[in-house]
């Protein structure tokens, strides 16, 4: 099967509709047998939103937690890798 690179902004903007829009592709391509890599598109300063505090910052932790929880619930193994 194919290797697929999917880009988006699930971590920086972890709202349900936004995250699910990308997660459906990740899940679907994996179920079809493809190797899928998701790459968070680069942002700008203070581009990570925390829905709990309603604050933008440079901290991706709230988004990473939300995305990892969702991916785990739909049976997709998430592996975090940083380019820095």
mmCIF file of the N, C-alpha and C atoms, coordinates in Angstrom:
data_MODEL
# 
_entry.id   MODEL 
# 
loop_
_atom_site.group_PDB 
_atom_site.id 
_atom_site.type_symbol 
_atom_site.label_atom_id 
_atom_site.label_alt_id 
_atom_site.label_comp_id 
_atom_site.label_asym_id 
_atom_site.label_entity_id 
_atom_site.label_seq_id 
_atom_site.pdbx_PDB_ins_code 
_atom_site.Cartn_x 
_atom_site.Cartn_y 
_atom_site.Cartn_z 
_atom_site.occupancy 
_atom_site.B_iso_or_equiv 
_atom_site.pdbx_formal_charge 
_atom_site.auth_seq_id 
_atom_site.auth_comp_id 
_atom_site.auth_asym_id 
_atom_site.auth_atom_id 
_atom_site.pdbx_PDB_model_num 
ATOM 1   N N  . UNK A 1 1  ? 0.820   -1.189 0.000  1.00 0.00 ? 1  UNK A N  1 
ATOM 2   C CA . UNK A 1 1  ? 0.000   0.000  0.000  1.00 0.00 ? 1  UNK A CA 1 
ATOM 3   C C  . UNK A 1 1  ? 0.866   1.256  0.000  1.00 0.00 ? 1  UNK A C  1 
ATOM 4   N N  . UNK A 1 2  ? 0.221   2.387  0.038  1.00 0.00 ? 2  UNK A N  1 
ATOM 5   C CA . UNK A 1 2  ? 0.916   3.661  -0.087 1.00 0.00 ? 2  UNK A CA 1 
ATOM 6   C C  . UNK A 1 2  ? 1.260   4.287  1.256  1.00 0.00 ? 2  UNK A C  1 
ATOM 7   N N  . UNK A 1 3  ? 2.251   5.154  1.226  1.00 0.00 ? 3  UNK A N  1 
ATOM 8   C CA . UNK A 1 3  ? 2.555   6.021  2.363  1.00 0.00 ? 3  UNK A CA 1 
ATOM 9   C C  . UNK A 1 3  ? 1.863   7.340  2.082  1.00 0.00 ? 3  UNK A C  1 
ATOM 10  N N  . UNK A 1 4  ? 1.087   7.802  3.049  1.00 0.00 ? 4  UNK A N  1 
ATOM 11  C CA . UNK A 1 4  ? 0.308   9.020  2.865  1.00 0.00 ? 4  UNK A CA 1 
ATOM 12  C C  . UNK A 1 4  ? 0.703   10.033 3.924  1.00 0.00 ? 4  UNK A C  1 
ATOM 13  N N  . UNK A 1 5  ? 0.989   11.258 3.491  1.00 0.00 ? 5  UNK A N  1 
ATOM 14  C CA . UNK A 1 5  ? 1.297   12.354 4.392  1.00 0.00 ? 5  UNK A CA 1 
ATOM 15  C C  . UNK A 1 5  ? 0.098   13.285 4.414  1.00 0.00 ? 5  UNK A C  1 
ATOM 16  N N  . UNK A 1 6  ? -0.477  13.454 5.581  1.00 0.00 ? 6  UNK A N  1 
ATOM 17  C CA . UNK A 1 6  ? -1.642  14.320 5.756  1.00 0.00 ? 6  UNK A CA 1 
ATOM 18  C C  . UNK A 1 6  ? -1.222  15.494 6.630  1.00 0.00 ? 6  UNK A C  1 
ATOM 19  N N  . UNK A 1 7  ? -1.508  16.693 6.190  1.00 0.00 ? 7  UNK A N  1 
ATOM 20  C CA . UNK A 1 7  ? -1.162  17.875 6.985  1.00 0.00 ? 7  UNK A CA 1 
ATOM 21  C C  . UNK A 1 7  ? -2.430  18.568 7.451  1.00 0.00 ? 7  UNK A C  1 
ATOM 22  N N  . UNK A 1 8  ? -2.316  19.249 8.569  1.00 0.00 ? 8  UNK A N  1 
ATOM 23  C CA . UNK A 1 8  ? -3.466  19.967 9.099  1.00 0.00 ? 8  UNK A CA 1 
ATOM 24  C C  . UNK A 1 8  ? -3.111  20.730 10.350 1.00 0.00 ? 8  UNK A C  1 
ATOM 25  N N  . UNK A 1 9  ? -4.130  21.084 11.117 1.00 0.00 ? 9  UNK A N  1 
ATOM 26  C CA . UNK A 1 9  ? -3.887  21.832 12.342 1.00 0.00 ? 9  UNK A CA 1 
ATOM 27  C C  . UNK A 1 9  ? -4.818  21.356 13.460 1.00 0.00 ? 9  UNK A C  1 
ATOM 28  N N  . UNK A 1 10 ? -4.769  20.060 13.751 1.00 0.00 ? 10 UNK A N  1 
ATOM 29  C CA . UNK A 1 10 ? -5.571  19.489 14.836 1.00 0.00 ? 10 UNK A CA 1 
ATOM 30  C C  . UNK A 1 10 ? -5.054  19.926 16.202 1.00 0.00 ? 10 UNK A C  1 
ATOM 31  N N  . UNK A 1 11 ? -3.746  19.925 16.387 1.00 0.00 ? 11 UNK A N  1 
ATOM 32  C CA . UNK A 1 11 ? -3.153  20.212 17.692 1.00 0.00 ? 11 UNK A CA 1 
ATOM 33  C C  . UNK A 1 11 ? -3.290  21.690 18.032 1.00 0.00 ? 11 UNK A C  1 
ATOM 34  N N  . UNK A 1 12 ? -3.097  22.538 17.058 1.00 0.00 ? 12 UNK A N  1 
ATOM 35  C CA . UNK A 1 12 ? -3.167  23.981 17.336 1.00 0.00 ? 12 UNK A CA 1 
ATOM 36  C C  . UNK A 1 12 ? -4.591  24.473 17.568 1.00 0.00 ? 12 UNK A C  1 
ATOM 37  N N  . UNK A 1 13 ? -5.584  23.774 17.026 1.00 0.00 ? 13 UNK A N  1 
ATOM 38  C CA . UNK A 1 13 ? -6.979  24.196 17.170 1.00 0.00 ? 13 UNK A CA 1 
ATOM 39  C C  . UNK A 1 13 ? -7.828  22.958 17.470 1.00 0.00 ? 13 UNK A C  1 
ATOM 40  N N  . UNK A 1 14 ? -7.773  22.462 18.719 1.00 0.00 ? 14 UNK A N  1 
ATOM 41  C CA . UNK A 1 14 ? -8.397  21.188 19.052 1.00 0.00 ? 14 UNK A CA 1 
ATOM 42  C C  . UNK A 1 14 ? -9.907  21.246 19.330 1.00 0.00 ? 14 UNK A C  1 
ATOM 43  N N  . UNK A 1 15 ? -10.662 21.776 18.393 1.00 0.00 ? 15 UNK A N  1 
ATOM 44  C CA . UNK A 1 15 ? -12.121 21.736 18.482 1.00 0.00 ? 15 UNK A CA 1 
ATOM 45  C C  . UNK A 1 15 ? -12.609 20.450 17.837 1.00 0.00 ? 15 UNK A C  1 
ATOM 46  N N  . UNK A 1 16 ? -13.685 19.900 18.352 1.00 0.00 ? 16 UNK A N  1 
ATOM 47  C CA . UNK A 1 16 ? -14.176 18.598 17.889 1.00 0.00 ? 16 UNK A CA 1 
ATOM 48  C C  . UNK A 1 16 ? -14.346 18.535 16.370 1.00 0.00 ? 16 UNK A C  1 
ATOM 49  N N  . UNK A 1 17 ? -15.026 19.475 15.789 1.00 0.00 ? 17 UNK A N  1 
ATOM 50  C CA . UNK A 1 17 ? -15.259 19.452 14.338 1.00 0.00 ? 17 UNK A CA 1 
ATOM 51  C C  . UNK A 1 17 ? -13.977 19.523 13.543 1.00 0.00 ? 17 UNK A C  1 
ATOM 52  N N  . UNK A 1 18 ? -13.064 20.339 13.993 1.00 0.00 ? 18 UNK A N  1 
ATOM 53  C CA . UNK A 1 18 ? -11.784 20.480 13.305 1.00 0.00 ? 18 UNK A CA 1 
ATOM 54  C C  . UNK A 1 18 ? -10.960 19.207 13.408 1.00 0.00 ? 18 UNK A C  1 
ATOM 55  N N  . UNK A 1 19 ? -10.852 18.663 14.620 1.00 0.00 ? 19 UNK A N  1 
ATOM 56  C CA . UNK A 1 19 ? -10.057 17.452 14.836 1.00 0.00 ? 19 UNK A CA 1 
ATOM 57  C C  . UNK A 1 19 ? -10.661 16.272 14.083 1.00 0.00 ? 19 UNK A C  1 
ATOM 58  N N  . UNK A 1 20 ? -11.973 16.119 14.140 1.00 0.00 ? 20 UNK A N  1 
ATOM 59  C CA . UNK A 1 20 ? -12.628 15.004 13.449 1.00 0.00 ? 20 UNK A CA 1 
ATOM 60  C C  . UNK A 1 20 ? -12.498 15.097 11.933 1.00 0.00 ? 20 UNK A C  1 
ATOM 61  N N  . UNK A 1 21 ? -12.425 16.310 11.413 1.00 0.00 ? 21 UNK A N  1 
ATOM 62  C CA . UNK A 1 21 ? -12.266 16.474 9.965  1.00 0.00 ? 21 UNK A CA 1 
ATOM 63  C C  . UNK A 1 21 ? -10.971 15.841 9.470  1.00 0.00 ? 21 UNK A C  1 
ATOM 64  N N  . UNK A 1 22 ? -9.912  15.950 10.255 1.00 0.00 ? 22 UNK A N  1 
ATOM 65  C CA . UNK A 1 22 ? -8.632  15.335 9.883  1.00 0.00 ? 22 UNK A CA 1 
ATOM 66  C C  . UNK A 1 22 ? -8.564  13.878 10.321 1.00 0.00 ? 22 UNK A C  1 
ATOM 67  N N  . UNK A 1 23 ? -9.111  13.572 11.498 1.00 0.00 ? 23 UNK A N  1 
ATOM 68  C CA . UNK A 1 23 ? -9.036  12.214 12.039 1.00 0.00 ? 23 UNK A CA 1 
ATOM 69  C C  . UNK A 1 23 ? -9.737  11.206 11.137 1.00 0.00 ? 23 UNK A C  1 
ATOM 70  N N  . UNK A 1 24 ? -10.799 11.625 10.470 1.00 0.00 ? 24 UNK A N  1 
ATOM 71  C CA . UNK A 1 24 ? -11.502 10.680 9.589  1.00 0.00 ? 24 UNK A CA 1 
ATOM 72  C C  . UNK A 1 24 ? -10.599 10.212 8.444  1.00 0.00 ? 24 UNK A C  1 
ATOM 73  N N  . UNK A 1 25 ? -9.749  11.079 7.956  1.00 0.00 ? 25 UNK A N  1 
ATOM 74  C CA . UNK A 1 25 ? -8.822  10.688 6.893  1.00 0.00 ? 25 UNK A CA 1 
ATOM 75  C C  . UNK A 1 25 ? -7.738  9.753  7.424  1.00 0.00 ? 25 UNK A C  1 
ATOM 76  N N  . UNK A 1 26 ? -7.197  10.088 8.599  1.00 0.00 ? 26 UNK A N  1 
ATOM 77  C CA . UNK A 1 26 ? -6.170  9.241  9.202  1.00 0.00 ? 26 UNK A CA 1 
ATOM 78  C C  . UNK A 1 26 ? -6.719  7.838  9.423  1.00 0.00 ? 26 UNK A C  1 
ATOM 79  N N  . UNK A 1 27 ? -7.875  7.763  10.053 1.00 0.00 ? 27 UNK A N  1 
ATOM 80  C CA . UNK A 1 27 ? -8.497  6.481  10.363 1.00 0.00 ? 27 UNK A CA 1 
ATOM 81  C C  . UNK A 1 27 ? -8.854  5.721  9.088  1.00 0.00 ? 27 UNK A C  1 
ATOM 82  N N  . UNK A 1 28 ? -9.461  6.392  8.136  1.00 0.00 ? 28 UNK A N  1 
ATOM 83  C CA . UNK A 1 28 ? -9.870  5.736  6.900  1.00 0.00 ? 28 UNK A CA 1 
ATOM 84  C C  . UNK A 1 28 ? -8.713  5.189  6.093  1.00 0.00 ? 28 UNK A C  1 
ATOM 85  N N  . UNK A 1 29 ? -7.674  5.991  5.927  1.00 0.00 ? 29 UNK A N  1 
ATOM 86  C CA . UNK A 1 29 ? -6.507  5.529  5.169  1.00 0.00 ? 29 UNK A CA 1 
ATOM 87  C C  . UNK A 1 29 ? -5.814  4.359  5.872  1.00 0.00 ? 29 UNK A C  1 
ATOM 88  N N  . UNK A 1 30 ? -5.725  4.425  7.213  1.00 0.00 ? 30 UNK A N  1 
ATOM 89  C CA . UNK A 1 30 ? -5.119  3.304  7.948  1.00 0.00 ? 30 UNK A CA 1 
ATOM 90  C C  . UNK A 1 30 ? -5.939  2.034  7.781  1.00 0.00 ? 30 UNK A C  1 
ATOM 91  N N  . UNK A 1 31 ? -7.250  2.152  7.847  1.00 0.00 ? 31 UNK A N  1 
ATOM 92  C CA . UNK A 1 31 ? -8.114  0.981  7.701  1.00 0.00 ? 31 UNK A CA 1 
ATOM 93  C C  . UNK A 1 31 ? -8.037  0.382  6.298  1.00 0.00 ? 31 UNK A C  1 
ATOM 94  N N  . UNK A 1 32 ? -7.676  1.210  5.347  1.00 0.00 ? 32 UNK A N  1 
ATOM 95  C CA . UNK A 1 32 ? -7.484  0.713  3.983  1.00 0.00 ? 32 UNK A CA 1 
ATOM 96  C C  . UNK A 1 32 ? -6.106  0.082  3.801  1.00 0.00 ? 32 UNK A C  1 
ATOM 97  N N  . UNK A 1 33 ? -5.296  0.130  4.841  1.00 0.00 ? 33 UNK A N  1 
ATOM 98  C CA . UNK A 1 33 ? -3.990  -0.522 4.799  1.00 0.00 ? 33 UNK A CA 1 
ATOM 99  C C  . UNK A 1 33 ? -2.823  0.379  4.471  1.00 0.00 ? 33 UNK A C  1 
ATOM 100 N N  . UNK A 1 34 ? -3.061  1.676  4.392  1.00 0.00 ? 34 UNK A N  1 
ATOM 101 C CA . UNK A 1 34 ? -1.986  2.607  4.074  1.00 0.00 ? 34 UNK A CA 1 
ATOM 102 C C  . UNK A 1 34 ? -1.219  3.009  5.332  1.00 0.00 ? 34 UNK A C  1 
ATOM 103 N N  . UNK A 1 35 ? 0.018   3.403  5.151  1.00 0.00 ? 35 UNK A N  1 
ATOM 104 C CA . UNK A 1 35 ? 0.825   3.963  6.236  1.00 0.00 ? 35 UNK A CA 1 
ATOM 105 C C  . UNK A 1 35 ? 0.593   5.467  6.209  1.00 0.00 ? 35 UNK A C  1 
ATOM 106 N N  . UNK A 1 36 ? 0.046   5.992  7.293  1.00 0.00 ? 36 UNK A N  1 
ATOM 107 C CA . UNK A 1 36 ? -0.336  7.406  7.333  1.00 0.00 ? 36 UNK A CA 1 
ATOM 108 C C  . UNK A 1 36 ? 0.537   8.158  8.319  1.00 0.00 ? 36 UNK A C  1 
ATOM 109 N N  . UNK A 1 37 ? 1.040   9.311  7.889  1.00 0.00 ? 37 UNK A N  1 
ATOM 110 C CA . UNK A 1 37 ? 1.775   10.201 8.775  1.00 0.00 ? 37 UNK A CA 1 
ATOM 111 C C  . UNK A 1 37 ? 1.036   11.530 8.764  1.00 0.00 ? 37 UNK A C  1 
ATOM 112 N N  . UNK A 1 38 ? 0.745   12.033 9.953  1.00 0.00 ? 38 UNK A N  1 
ATOM 113 C CA . UNK A 1 38 ? 0.101   13.330 10.086 1.00 0.00 ? 38 UNK A CA 1 
ATOM 114 C C  . UNK A 1 38 ? 1.163   14.350 10.488 1.00 0.00 ? 38 UNK A C  1 
ATOM 115 N N  . UNK A 1 39 ? 1.205   15.452 9.801  1.00 0.00 ? 39 UNK A N  1 
ATOM 116 C CA . UNK A 1 39 ? 2.170   16.511 10.077 1.00 0.00 ? 39 UNK A CA 1 
ATOM 117 C C  . UNK A 1 39 ? 1.398   17.783 10.404 1.00 0.00 ? 39 UNK A C  1 
ATOM 118 N N  . UNK A 1 40 ? 1.572   18.261 11.613 1.00 0.00 ? 40 UNK A N  1 
ATOM 119 C CA . UNK A 1 40 ? 0.917   19.503 12.020 1.00 0.00 ? 40 UNK A CA 1 
ATOM 120 C C  . UNK A 1 40 ? 1.580   20.653 11.274 1.00 0.00 ? 40 UNK A C  1 
ATOM 121 N N  . UNK A 1 41 ? 0.775   21.460 10.604 1.00 0.00 ? 41 UNK A N  1 
ATOM 122 C CA . UNK A 1 41 ? 1.335   22.580 9.863  1.00 0.00 ? 41 UNK A CA 1 
ATOM 123 C C  . UNK A 1 41 ? 1.891   23.604 10.844 1.00 0.00 ? 41 UNK A C  1 
ATOM 124 N N  . UNK A 1 42 ? 2.935   24.278 10.416 1.00 0.00 ? 42 UNK A N  1 
ATOM 125 C CA . UNK A 1 42 ? 3.574   25.235 11.318 1.00 0.00 ? 42 UNK A CA 1 
ATOM 126 C C  . UNK A 1 42 ? 2.658   26.421 11.550 1.00 0.00 ? 42 UNK A C  1 
ATOM 127 N N  . UNK A 1 43 ? 2.798   26.955 12.712 1.00 0.00 ? 43 UNK A N  1 
ATOM 128 C CA . UNK A 1 43 ? 1.954   28.082 13.076 1.00 0.00 ? 43 UNK A CA 1 
ATOM 129 C C  . UNK A 1 43 ? 2.753   29.351 13.219 1.00 0.00 ? 43 UNK A C  1 
ATOM 130 N N  . UNK A 1 44 ? 2.201   30.214 13.922 1.00 0.00 ? 44 UNK A N  1 
ATOM 131 C CA . UNK A 1 44 ? 2.815   31.494 14.204 1.00 0.00 ? 44 UNK A CA 1 
ATOM 132 C C  . UNK A 1 44 ? 2.928   31.598 15.720 1.00 0.00 ? 44 UNK A C  1 
ATOM 133 N N  . UNK A 1 45 ? 3.503   32.630 16.214 1.00 0.00 ? 45 UNK A N  1 
ATOM 134 C CA . UNK A 1 45 ? 3.621   32.795 17.663 1.00 0.00 ? 45 UNK A CA 1 
ATOM 135 C C  . UNK A 1 45 ? 2.235   32.758 18.303 1.00 0.00 ? 45 UNK A C  1 
ATOM 136 N N  . UNK A 1 46 ? 2.129   32.062 19.430 1.00 0.00 ? 46 UNK A N  1 
ATOM 137 C CA . UNK A 1 46 ? 0.862   31.942 20.154 1.00 0.00 ? 46 UNK A CA 1 
ATOM 138 C C  . UNK A 1 46 ? -0.263  31.360 19.301 1.00 0.00 ? 46 UNK A C  1 
ATOM 139 N N  . UNK A 1 47 ? 0.041   30.321 18.545 1.00 0.00 ? 47 UNK A N  1 
ATOM 140 C CA . UNK A 1 47 ? -0.967  29.747 17.650 1.00 0.00 ? 47 UNK A CA 1 
ATOM 141 C C  . UNK A 1 47 ? -1.664  28.513 18.207 1.00 0.00 ? 47 UNK A C  1 
ATOM 142 N N  . UNK A 1 48 ? -1.342  28.112 19.426 1.00 0.00 ? 48 UNK A N  1 
ATOM 143 C CA . UNK A 1 48 ? -1.965  26.933 20.033 1.00 0.00 ? 48 UNK A CA 1 
ATOM 144 C C  . UNK A 1 48 ? -3.093  27.379 20.956 1.00 0.00 ? 48 UNK A C  1 
ATOM 145 N N  . UNK A 1 49 ? -4.297  26.904 20.679 1.00 0.00 ? 49 UNK A N  1 
ATOM 146 C CA . UNK A 1 49 ? -5.461  27.300 21.465 1.00 0.00 ? 49 UNK A CA 1 
ATOM 147 C C  . UNK A 1 49 ? -5.787  26.246 22.506 1.00 0.00 ? 49 UNK A C  1 
ATOM 148 N N  . UNK A 1 50 ? -6.086  26.683 23.713 1.00 0.00 ? 50 UNK A N  1 
ATOM 149 C CA . UNK A 1 50 ? -6.520  25.791 24.787 1.00 0.00 ? 50 UNK A CA 1 
ATOM 150 C C  . UNK A 1 50 ? -7.996  26.074 25.054 1.00 0.00 ? 50 UNK A C  1 
ATOM 151 N N  . UNK A 1 51 ? -8.895  25.179 24.625 1.00 0.00 ? 51 UNK A N  1 
ATOM 152 C CA . UNK A 1 51 ? -10.325 25.412 24.837 1.00 0.00 ? 51 UNK A CA 1 
ATOM 153 C C  . UNK A 1 51 ? -10.724 25.533 26.307 1.00 0.00 ? 51 UNK A C  1 
ATOM 154 N N  . UNK A 1 52 ? -9.999  24.877 27.205 1.00 0.00 ? 52 UNK A N  1 
ATOM 155 C CA . UNK A 1 52 ? -10.339 24.928 28.627 1.00 0.00 ? 52 UNK A CA 1 
ATOM 156 C C  . UNK A 1 52 ? -10.143 26.322 29.212 1.00 0.00 ? 52 UNK A C  1 
ATOM 157 N N  . UNK A 1 53 ? -9.071  26.987 28.812 1.00 0.00 ? 53 UNK A N  1 
ATOM 158 C CA . UNK A 1 53 ? -8.790  28.328 29.337 1.00 0.00 ? 53 UNK A CA 1 
ATOM 159 C C  . UNK A 1 53 ? -9.165  29.434 28.356 1.00 0.00 ? 53 UNK A C  1 
ATOM 160 N N  . UNK A 1 54 ? -9.472  29.051 27.137 1.00 0.00 ? 54 UNK A N  1 
ATOM 161 C CA . UNK A 1 54 ? -9.798  29.991 26.053 1.00 0.00 ? 54 UNK A CA 1 
ATOM 162 C C  . UNK A 1 54 ? -8.666  30.986 25.814 1.00 0.00 ? 54 UNK A C  1 
ATOM 163 N N  . UNK A 1 55 ? -7.429  30.442 25.840 1.00 0.00 ? 55 UNK A N  1 
ATOM 164 C CA . UNK A 1 55 ? -6.239  31.270 25.677 1.00 0.00 ? 55 UNK A CA 1 
ATOM 165 C C  . UNK A 1 55 ? -5.357  30.684 24.572 1.00 0.00 ? 55 UNK A C  1 
ATOM 166 N N  . UNK A 1 56 ? -4.776  31.558 23.748 1.00 0.00 ? 56 UNK A N  1 
ATOM 167 C CA . UNK A 1 56 ? -3.779  31.153 22.764 1.00 0.00 ? 56 UNK A CA 1 
ATOM 168 C C  . UNK A 1 56 ? -2.396  31.258 23.392 1.00 0.00 ? 56 UNK A C  1 
ATOM 169 N N  . UNK A 1 57 ? -1.542  30.292 23.108 1.00 0.00 ? 57 UNK A N  1 
ATOM 170 C CA . UNK A 1 57 ? -0.172  30.316 23.622 1.00 0.00 ? 57 UNK A CA 1 
ATOM 171 C C  . UNK A 1 57 ? 0.720   29.519 22.674 1.00 0.00 ? 57 UNK A C  1 
ATOM 172 N N  . UNK A 1 58 ? 1.963   29.290 23.083 1.00 0.00 ? 58 UNK A N  1 
ATOM 173 C CA . UNK A 1 58 ? 2.884   28.451 22.312 1.00 0.00 ? 58 UNK A CA 1 
ATOM 174 C C  . UNK A 1 58 ? 2.904   27.014 22.824 1.00 0.00 ? 58 UNK A C  1 
ATOM 175 N N  . UNK A 1 59 ? 2.064   26.696 23.806 1.00 0.00 ? 59 UNK A N  1 
ATOM 176 C CA . UNK A 1 59 ? 2.043   25.371 24.424 1.00 0.00 ? 59 UNK A CA 1 
ATOM 177 C C  . UNK A 1 59 ? 1.082   24.437 23.679 1.00 0.00 ? 59 UNK A C  1 
ATOM 178 N N  . UNK A 1 60 ? 1.601   23.402 23.003 1.00 0.00 ? 60 UNK A N  1 
ATOM 179 C CA . UNK A 1 60 ? 0.739   22.479 22.274 1.00 0.00 ? 60 UNK A CA 1 
ATOM 180 C C  . UNK A 1 60 ? 0.138   21.374 23.144 1.00 0.00 ? 60 UNK A C  1 
ATOM 181 N N  . UNK A 1 61 ? 0.465   21.335 24.442 1.00 0.00 ? 61 UNK A N  1 
ATOM 182 C CA . UNK A 1 61 ? 0.043   20.230 25.313 1.00 0.00 ? 61 UNK A CA 1 
ATOM 183 C C  . UNK A 1 61 ? -1.465  19.980 25.308 1.00 0.00 ? 61 UNK A C  1 
ATOM 184 N N  . UNK A 1 62 ? -2.324  20.991 25.448 1.00 0.00 ? 62 UNK A N  1 
ATOM 185 C CA . UNK A 1 62 ? -3.763  20.708 25.443 1.00 0.00 ? 62 UNK A CA 1 
ATOM 186 C C  . UNK A 1 62 ? -4.225  20.046 24.134 1.00 0.00 ? 62 UNK A C  1 
ATOM 187 N N  . UNK A 1 63 ? -3.703  20.512 23.029 1.00 0.00 ? 63 UNK A N  1 
ATOM 188 C CA . UNK A 1 63 ? -4.062  19.926 21.739 1.00 0.00 ? 63 UNK A CA 1 
ATOM 189 C C  . UNK A 1 63 ? -3.525  18.521 21.573 1.00 0.00 ? 63 UNK A C  1 
ATOM 190 N N  . UNK A 1 64 ? -2.289  18.283 22.017 1.00 0.00 ? 64 UNK A N  1 
ATOM 191 C CA . UNK A 1 64 ? -1.703  16.943 21.941 1.00 0.00 ? 64 UNK A CA 1 
ATOM 192 C C  . UNK A 1 64 ? -2.501  15.943 22.768 1.00 0.00 ? 64 UNK A C  1 
ATOM 193 N N  . UNK A 1 65 ? -2.911  16.361 23.954 1.00 0.00 ? 65 UNK A N  1 
ATOM 194 C CA . UNK A 1 65 ? -3.702  15.479 24.815 1.00 0.00 ? 65 UNK A CA 1 
ATOM 195 C C  . UNK A 1 65 ? -5.033  15.141 24.149 1.00 0.00 ? 65 UNK A C  1 
ATOM 196 N N  . UNK A 1 66 ? -5.717  16.154 23.629 1.00 0.00 ? 66 UNK A N  1 
ATOM 197 C CA . UNK A 1 66 ? -7.017  15.942 22.988 1.00 0.00 ? 66 UNK A CA 1 
ATOM 198 C C  . UNK A 1 66 ? -6.904  15.052 21.753 1.00 0.00 ? 66 UNK A C  1 
ATOM 199 N N  . UNK A 1 67 ? -5.916  15.324 20.907 1.00 0.00 ? 67 UNK A N  1 
ATOM 200 C CA . UNK A 1 67 ? -5.750  14.548 19.671 1.00 0.00 ? 67 UNK A CA 1 
ATOM 201 C C  . UNK A 1 67 ? -5.348  13.113 19.981 1.00 0.00 ? 67 UNK A C  1 
ATOM 202 N N  . UNK A 1 68 ? -4.418  12.918 20.908 1.00 0.00 ? 68 UNK A N  1 
ATOM 203 C CA . UNK A 1 68 ? -4.005  11.561 21.280 1.00 0.00 ? 68 UNK A CA 1 
ATOM 204 C C  . UNK A 1 68 ? -5.174  10.766 21.859 1.00 0.00 ? 68 UNK A C  1 
ATOM 205 N N  . UNK A 1 69 ? -5.994  11.415 22.686 1.00 0.00 ? 69 UNK A N  1 
ATOM 206 C CA . UNK A 1 69 ? -7.157  10.742 23.274 1.00 0.00 ? 69 UNK A CA 1 
ATOM 207 C C  . UNK A 1 69 ? -8.140  10.313 22.181 1.00 0.00 ? 69 UNK A C  1 
ATOM 208 N N  . UNK A 1 70 ? -8.388  11.194 21.230 1.00 0.00 ? 70 UNK A N  1 
ATOM 209 C CA . UNK A 1 70 ? -9.311  10.854 20.140 1.00 0.00 ? 70 UNK A CA 1 
ATOM 210 C C  . UNK A 1 70 ? -8.754  9.729  19.280 1.00 0.00 ? 70 UNK A C  1 
ATOM 211 N N  . UNK A 1 71 ? -7.494  9.839  18.880 1.00 0.00 ? 71 UNK A N  1 
ATOM 212 C CA . UNK A 1 71 ? -6.910  8.810  18.026 1.00 0.00 ? 71 UNK A CA 1 
ATOM 213 C C  . UNK A 1 71 ? -6.915  7.449  18.720 1.00 0.00 ? 71 UNK A C  1 
ATOM 214 N N  . UNK A 1 72 ? -6.623  7.441  20.009 1.00 0.00 ? 72 UNK A N  1 
ATOM 215 C CA . UNK A 1 72 ? -6.653  6.185  20.761 1.00 0.00 ? 72 UNK A CA 1 
ATOM 216 C C  . UNK A 1 72 ? -8.063  5.610  20.776 1.00 0.00 ? 72 UNK A C  1 
ATOM 217 N N  . UNK A 1 73 ? -9.070  6.451  20.935 1.00 0.00 ? 73 UNK A N  1 
ATOM 218 C CA . UNK A 1 73 ? -10.452 5.974  21.000 1.00 0.00 ? 73 UNK A CA 1 
ATOM 219 C C  . UNK A 1 73 ? -10.946 5.377  19.681 1.00 0.00 ? 73 UNK A C  1 
ATOM 220 N N  . UNK A 1 74 ? -10.342 5.809  18.568 1.00 0.00 ? 74 UNK A N  1 
ATOM 221 C CA . UNK A 1 74 ? -10.754 5.241  17.273 1.00 0.00 ? 74 UNK A CA 1 
ATOM 222 C C  . UNK A 1 74 ? -9.775  4.187  16.771 1.00 0.00 ? 74 UNK A C  1 
ATOM 223 N N  . UNK A 1 75 ? -8.826  3.813  17.634 1.00 0.00 ? 75 UNK A N  1 
ATOM 224 C CA . UNK A 1 75 ? -7.933  2.710  17.311 1.00 0.00 ? 75 UNK A CA 1 
ATOM 225 C C  . UNK A 1 75 ? -6.740  3.060  16.462 1.00 0.00 ? 75 UNK A C  1 
ATOM 226 N N  . UNK A 1 76 ? -6.322  4.305  16.481 1.00 0.00 ? 76 UNK A N  1 
ATOM 227 C CA . UNK A 1 76 ? -5.143  4.732  15.727 1.00 0.00 ? 76 UNK A CA 1 
ATOM 228 C C  . UNK A 1 76 ? -4.026  5.007  16.711 1.00 0.00 ? 76 UNK A C  1 
ATOM 229 N N  . UNK A 1 77 ? -2.883  4.384  16.486 1.00 0.00 ? 77 UNK A N  1 
ATOM 230 C CA . UNK A 1 77 ? -1.737  4.584  17.368 1.00 0.00 ? 77 UNK A CA 1 
ATOM 231 C C  . UNK A 1 77 ? -1.023  5.878  17.003 1.00 0.00 ? 77 UNK A C  1 
ATOM 232 N N  . UNK A 1 78 ? -0.881  6.772  17.949 1.00 0.00 ? 78 UNK A N  1 
ATOM 233 C CA . UNK A 1 78 ? -0.197  8.033  17.713 1.00 0.00 ? 78 UNK A CA 1 
ATOM 234 C C  . UNK A 1 78 ? 1.237   7.951  18.219 1.00 0.00 ? 78 UNK A C  1 
ATOM 235 N N  . UNK A 1 79 ? 2.160   8.412  17.414 1.00 0.00 ? 79 UNK A N  1 
ATOM 236 C CA . UNK A 1 79 ? 3.574   8.454  17.791 1.00 0.00 ? 79 UNK A CA 1 
ATOM 237 C C  . UNK A 1 79 ? 4.039   9.880  17.558 1.00 0.00 ? 79 UNK A C  1 
ATOM 238 N N  . UNK A 1 80 ? 4.388   10.560 18.624 1.00 0.00 ? 80 UNK A N  1 
ATOM 239 C CA . UNK A 1 80 ? 4.830   11.951 18.502 1.00 0.00 ? 80 UNK A CA 1 
ATOM 240 C C  . UNK A 1 80 ? 6.289   12.008 18.117 1.00 0.00 ? 80 UNK A C  1 
ATOM 241 N N  . UNK A 1 81 ? 6.583   12.812 17.108 1.00 0.00 ? 81 UNK A N  1 
ATOM 242 C CA . UNK A 1 81 ? 7.965   13.062 16.709 1.00 0.00 ? 81 UNK A CA 1 
ATOM 243 C C  . UNK A 1 81 ? 8.106   14.552 16.480 1.00 0.00 ? 81 UNK A C  1 
ATOM 244 N N  . UNK A 1 82 ? 9.195   15.087 16.916 1.00 0.00 ? 82 UNK A N  1 
ATOM 245 C CA . UNK A 1 82 ? 9.469   16.495 16.733 1.00 0.00 ? 82 UNK A CA 1 
ATOM 246 C C  . UNK A 1 82 ? 10.595  16.681 15.738 1.00 0.00 ? 82 UNK A C  1 
ATOM 247 N N  . UNK A 1 83 ? 10.494  17.700 14.929 1.00 0.00 ? 83 UNK A N  1 
ATOM 248 C CA . UNK A 1 83 ? 11.540  18.000 13.962 1.00 0.00 ? 83 UNK A CA 1 
ATOM 249 C C  . UNK A 1 83 ? 12.634  18.860 14.561 1.00 0.00 ? 83 UNK A C  1 
ATOM 250 N N  . UNK A 1 84 ? 12.414  19.364 15.773 1.00 0.00 ? 84 UNK A N  1 
ATOM 251 C CA . UNK A 1 84 ? 13.429  20.224 16.382 1.00 0.00 ? 84 UNK A CA 1 
ATOM 252 C C  . UNK A 1 84 ? 14.437  19.451 17.175 1.00 0.00 ? 84 UNK A C  1 
# 
